[in-house]
C-alpha cells in the first residue's frame, strides 16, 4: 500500500548507488549538512526503503545536489552508508553481525541491525531459530518468506529514547486529522490507544514478560477493504513520532500485526510481527519464538 512514487524511487536509488563510491568525509559532510535529527523511514515495500512521505521531494533533490557537489571535492576509499543524522547509535560490534548469505542468517544469536536506530536506545538481540531469515538493516527488522506486499512474514524491532511519545492515530486511514493532541508515552497508554483505533479489530491488550521486561501484547489488523487512495497521502498508518508522522505504515489489506510493547528501562520497545492470512502457522510460531527470545543491551 505504500509503494513510493517514481521520483522518490529514482532519487533514492541513485543516492544508494552513489554511496558505495563516496569517501567517509562525504558521508559525514552530507549527513551534517542535510539532516539534524534522525527520522525513521516509512515502512513500505521491502525492496525500496523511503524516507517519510511528509518530507518533500525537494529535500531529496537537495540531498542529491549536495552529494554531487561534495563528491567532487573528496577522493578516497568508498563508504558503505550515505545519509543519516547528526546523532547516531553506537556501532554494533562487527563480530556480532552475522553475514546474510543466500540461505539467510545463521541460526543462533543475532543483534538486530537498524540503520535508523537513534542514540540512547536499547540494542535488541534475538535468536534466529531456523534458516531462511534475512536481515533488513534499512528497516530495523528481519524477514522470511515471499517478498511481497504485504510480506508473508517480517518483523520490525524498534526502540525509542526514554521520554519519546508516540502519536497513535484515532483513524489509521485519516491519520492526519486524528493525530492526538498529547502523545502516548507509556506502554499502557500506547497499547490502549492502539486498541481503540478504528477499523483494526484489535485484541484486548494482555500482559507480557520478555526476559524480565514487562509490557503489553496486542494484535491488530488492516481491513481487507482498505484502499490507499482513500487514506491520507495514500497511507494506512498506526503511529508516528515528533518530526516523523507517520512512522509506522502498513503494506497492504489483510495484514496482521502482533505487537509486543515493552518497557525496557523506561525506553519503549515495539516488536512488530507481521503476516498475512495465508502465512503458514509454523512461520507465525517462529516469529513469536523470536519475539520472546529478545534481549536488550545498552
Steps between C-alpha positions, in 0.01 A plus 500: 500500500796732540682461169717811457429737215736492203701815588567362849609167357742657252655741749555240769625237257755747365614603848533137616714412199716810537556433869722205419745727318531795740762567764413493871552877503221536246269292716576706811469833321175416324355354817579811702380733224169339416352360818515608861269240650452131422168390364391144436421405146143434403459126482374398159609248240814336633698539179501882501532676836371858497513795735182634653244608241471826687849590382456684167653377179704819503696380803597187311609711207703722732668193644587383150654839414696502825635151428612597151659824618683354796595188309697715258707635790614178661681197365573187701382159611130414469245541779233239559230739619369838387264734677382493857490722804747708689438267795554129442468188706803321638639265236424132526818291542592346166535159662134515603366567151466168317525531125179434310567239233276358231366268770438791736617563855666215691310345787576634844546842662466804275530868587236680297659747259306825473646775282231735633555430871520808718761559767427403861274211407530134599682268263272209417623142459294198401555132434452388138331159526525374142650570159347742251486816710673805352596833655325824404748760631325791328185420698633361827349160433521150360296317239424149379284370218361661189611861444160644419264774621399428765796272579434137584680552829728772634592654833585856598693548824498869591609695807465865597688713755353543847225759496408465132128528435312311229219667307253212477239606245130466572439392140793338314359604162418861592807527721574867427174618655499247787851560634463534879570826677707317760737216398491169684819453703441184704444140399146506639413821317637375169322164527169662597518748212574225248215288636264794449599568138219485247476202262783299660295215654749518786541237767491602864850589621644231726797506736826354371848449639794466262811393683420711804356802319128555539254640252185439299421281201232589248393375156385745233360457148500704183146475356460282192327789325764759587566712189801729507336754269250572778769559762708808579797510263405150381619357830339282767699576817499400866718762663769764464747687714590868518664598172396178324128464445417238399775261613330160490302449182363172371561300187160382383142394577465197724831548676511379861737652756579341835667760720710453813516848659766493770642724769879455483649717773233764424572490125218375279576201277248368249548160337262477206442158343304542178343234283208418271200271521682244283827505695580146621427444869851372563644827367276703731616281789861571404437875519348463845800295610736768367308778677507314829874435463580873493763637736610860540831674558630857514 
